[in-house]
């Protein structure tokens, strides 16, 4: 039940022109800068932009086709929509907000009791919504959207107004949704960290167009993409937990370039994990350095070098026989001193890696 759309819309000087297919499972993160058209794209999918032209199809059901004049109104599309603000009924308690949504559900749907467990809502049921924190309100809003038994869930920067602790908490709940629901989820954000934690598929939107639609690791290794992310530029790669070093509080992973050491975390041996390596945490050398505090060192070759601003470059690296690339952000002076160019052989030292929990 993939979502296919070919959409065009004009709002003054802004033009949306999206031709994309969204997978029928997992979380597709629509990522891009403010004003790129992410929210407008979601509104078109939901039927909230009636002047949009084109086609929107979910599985075999056509929601919009300008060629035939077909336009299914928003309330008949069975779309769950979680906005930046929760917009709960303030005169009702949490339980009453959820029961109201449950009564309006089409053809059943997820049981209220299940959602209470999934989203940790039990302690909140008898509280008024005005007594809730921002993170608690958004958890209730997610549950309310799912109680309508949607065929598609849209989430428009639901964490933008929350503090860091609340964001981390809700991200953990959102990450579990694809394991519990068999519907496509589109999540909008301009935070790369949110995108990398959640995405099974990534839609990179710039100036109203999809620059790239692919797996997250393929998008972030794109030179143009990484060059525009500043300190957040990173790659994401898959690794397997190999062993734990209890004495030194370290965990050894096996990644695409060999062993990777990180701080001890609660992963089972043999478990697959996603690892993030920031470009700013990678240094380069022409020689191997055994006498160093940096544990992760990989012999690699330079693929491309891109200028990313005054005095800095992004170096794209690859190891022979491995597909995963690594990005290093270094000064242009370092590039000149090391005489780096495509084809150069270097040692990449990774100062730290992050497990995408």
Helices and strands as residue ranges (DSSP letters): E 3-11, E 14-22, E 27-31, H 38-46, E 53-58, E 61-65, E 70-71, G 74-76, E 79-82, H 94-103, H 112-118, G 122-124, G 129-131, H 134-147, E 152-156, H 164-180, E 184-189, H 192-198, E 201-206, E 209-214, H 216-220, H 223-227, G 230-232, E 234-245, E 250-255, E 258-263, E 272-278, G 279-281, E 282-285, E 296-309, E 312-318, E 325-331, H 332-338, E 345-350, E 354-355
